[in-house]
Amino acid sequence: TRTAIVRVDNVSDLPATVEVQFHSKALRCREETVHVPARGAHELKFEFKPRRPNALYSKQVTLVNRRNRANEVAVNFKSNNIDPHNVSIHQLFYRLGLATPLLSPAAL
């Protein structure tokens, strides 16, 4: 299992309620909704457990501010799931990275 952290910054003077939207069997986030205080931040932890080799794995996760529906950010996860040595513990060779650059704090 590999993990990636997405930091959500709230630069507003109002609190934000952020909803994490996506469907995946391999990628998971334990938090579906998070409350970010005014001028605060929250880290979302994503866990990736590949189910089969896939050199082109990609998943888009949408972060929506429920208090301002026009405020939506897409985060793209990509992974190169290969097993170069044909071993049963193939998840040791997986990497998970964020394809989206650091999010603009103005987004949430």
N, C-alpha and C positions, 0 to 999 in steps of 0.2 A: 504494500500500500504506500502510495506517495501522497504528499500533502502540498497545498499551495495556500497562501494567505492573501486575502484581498482586504485592503484597508479602506473603510468607508469614512470619509471626513465630511462633517456637516459644518459648513462655513456660515450658515445662517444663524440669525438670532432666535430662531424658532426651532423646537425639536422636530426631528424627522422620524418617520416610521418607514423602514425600508423592507420591501418584500422581495425575496429571492425566488425567481421564477425559472424553472427548467425541468426537464424530464430526462433521466438517465439511469441506467442500471449500474454503470461503472463509476460515475462521478456522483458524490453526495456532499451535502452541506447539512449539518444537524440543525441549523437555524433557518426556519422558513421566513420569519419576520423578526426584525431587530429594531429596537428603539435607540436612536442616536440623539443624545442631548444637544442643545444649542451649543455651537462652537466645540463640539466634542467629536470623538472618533470611535469606531468599533471595528474589530478585525473579524472577518468571516473566514473560517477554516474549511477548505474544500479537501476531501479525501478522494483519491482516485485508485480504484482497484480494478485493473483490466480483466476482462473476461476471456479475451482471446487476442492473439497477435493482430495488430492493425497498424500499418505504417502511416495511415492518414487519419487517425482519430482526431475529431474536433467536436467541440460542444460550445454552444453560445448560451450564456447565462445572462438573464436580464435582471437588473436591480431597479425597482420601481419605488419612488417615494410616494407612499399612499396618501400623504397630505398634499401632494402636488403631482397629479398624474402626468403632467407635461414633462416632469423631471424623471427621465428614464435613461439608464446607462447599460450598454451591452458590453459584456466581458467575454472574450473568446479564449477557451482553453484548447490547447493542442498537445498531442502526445504522439511520440513515435514508438509504438508498441511492437518491438521486434524481438525475436529470440535468435540471436546470431549463432548460438552454440547448441540449439535444439535440446535444452535442458528443461526438466520439469519445474524448476524453480525460476521460470522465465520472468517473473515480475521484478527480479533484481535488476533487470536490464531496462526497465521502463523509466521514463522521465516525464514529468508533468511541468508544463510551463504556461505562462500567460502570454497569449498572442497580442493582447491589448496593452498599450503602454500605460503607465501610471495614470489613474483617473484624475481628471480635473476636479479640484475640490468644489468648484462652482456647480458640479453636477448634482450634488446631494446636500 
